[in-house]
Amino acid sequence: MTANRRWTEERIRADLGDFLDGRVIWPSRAEFEAAGRKTLRDAITRTGGAPRWAAEFGLPRPDAGLGSLYRRPVGPAGSDDGNDDRGSSDDLRL
């Protein structure tokens, strides 16, 4: 039997439920591997990936949306009247 056949969605759901118990954010790939759950993580990847399973378990993914931390907000199109109250690029220090 192949690994893909052994990891049914029901089995993923059960094992993942045990692994996620008490967590408040989705674990990283390194956390899965450190816990000896690499094959579980591989099965997750084959069946919709972390976005699907994190959503099913109601856990935020810390890697999702990080790009928004580095982008400056953009106003409506054509609203650049030279009076930008969002600060200058000098204000965007990380």
ABEGO torsion letter per residue (X at the ends): XBAAAABBAAAAAAAAAAAABGBABBBBAAAAAAAGAAAAAAAAAAAGEAAAAAAAAGBBBAABGAAAAABBBBBBBGABAGBBAAEBAAABBX
